[in-house]
Amino acid sequence: MNQVPADLPEYRVMAVEVLEGGNRLALIKVNGRIMFAVTEADADTTNGESFELAKQRAVIAVSQWMEARRAQYRLPMLIQSAGIALLATIVALFAALLLGRVFVRILGQLKHVESGLNKRFMIGNFNLAPYLVSLGNGLVKMFEVIVLISLTYLWLTYILSLFPYTQPWSRELSGFLLDTIYDLGHSVLVSIPSLFTIGVIFFMTRLLVNAVSAFFIAVESSSVHLRWFEPETAKATRRIVVVLIWVFALVVAYPLIPGSETKAFQGISVFLGLMVSLGSAGLVGQLIGGIVAVYTKSFQPGDYVKIGDHEGVVRELGMLAAKIVTIRKEEVTIPNALLMGSTVINYSKEARRDGAIVATSVTIGYDAPWRQVHALLLVAAGRTDGILHRPEPYVLQKSLSDFYVEYTLMFSIERAEERFSILSELHGHIQDAFNEYGVQIMSPHFRSQPDKDVLVPKERWSAAPASQGRDDTA
């Protein structure tokens, strides 16, 4: 019917009856061109319609259609269609503005919801709430774009249907839209069981994670005591177990994701896997280093340690790096991979029982009585605040060099992080004590044999402040 030229100056619709195979047919013609045929079976015999009435009904219907078709090309009808199109455009713009305000309000509500989600979506110490809100914002914005595109699509389809020349395009667009809606609806219905199963997996996983986290937090806070599990490793173990649980849940849920069996989805999975494989070499090293540091209990937050060239108080031992704060208030980040290849000195671990042992050395010439040097170093230690009296400080003669003796004062302090300030005060008291008793700290270096032997007369062996008759090395 659409092939009939509507711009004919005159047209004539007629029904020509013919016999074909013993059956009566009525050929409906427009200006001699056959459009379709009416058979006896087309007559509505249940309502008493005869074949003749059916022919007349067909002729009248075609005539009315042709007249309506011609009317659409007339200027008044085109002006009317243009007016309707303008009105439809205004309505579409108003609807778009209204939808924009609705989505802006929804996004604003999501920002207020984030504060309430902070405590409800915690995986270990990882706060999932900001990422969920960000995901929600993305989904809302994506839905807004889809709605606006759909609105534009419907507007364009309707506008094209108002004009004769563009009606074929309108029919194509409407057919495509209906087919797409049907396919999407069918896909959603088919995916509902899988989506429901994924939701159940997520819900059960979250319950399990909450239970596991509560157990490890109880161990970490010493509310639960286990012989085979120490509180120091509970935090790191909790993180590892939680990550493994979520990875297992993802592996189980992956085949249920709609479209996961398609080649496109599998290609994306392979691409992501390749990226992870190439970029995870260093990451795995960092993770292993962190795990080794935790389970070997080399140090923990609050300990005073020396790692390589860096010395300070441990602020954080993470899965990827450790952070220490130096005496100059500098925060140093040390990748966990370096921990495996570095010597870690922990000054605080043993200090929890008897205090941290600290040493300082001084070199004195052979002309100074060693008992006097020992006593002077102990006097300086007794004058220094922060040095523990139990266990008592003591002095070791570390080496007998060519020109001098190296004495090492060993003492204990309560807080390892105070060692530098205590050492500074101690060094001042050592200088004062040696100056009081006239003992020179400067170590001699000889270029030739002295005129007389460098010896200490026996009467000076116990020079003050050394005790008379003292023969031990303390």
Secondary structure, DSSP 4 states (H G I P E B T S, - for coil): -TTS-TT-S---EEEEEEEETTEEEEEEEETTEEEEEEEGGGS-GGGT--HHHHHHHHHHHHHHHHHHHHHHTSHHHHHHHHHHHHHHHHHHHHHHHHHHHHHHHHHHHHHHHHHHHTTTSEETTEE-HHHHHHHHHHHHHHHHHHHHHHHHHHHHHHHHHTSGGGHHHHHHHHHHHHHHHHHHHHHHHHHHHHHHHHHHHHHHHHHHHHHHHHHHHHHHTTSS-BTTB-GGGHHHHHHHHHHHHHHHHHHHHGGGSTTTTSHHHHHHHHHHHHHHHHHHHHHHHHHHHHHHHHHTT---TT-EEEETTEEEEEEEE-SSEEEEE-TTS-EEEEEHHHHTTS-EEESSTTHHHH-EEEEEEEEEETTS-HHHHHHHHHHHHHHSTTB-SSSPPEEEEEEE-SSEEEEEEEEEES-GGGHHHHHHHHHHHHHHHHHHTT---SPP--SS--SS-----GGGTT-TTSPTT--S--
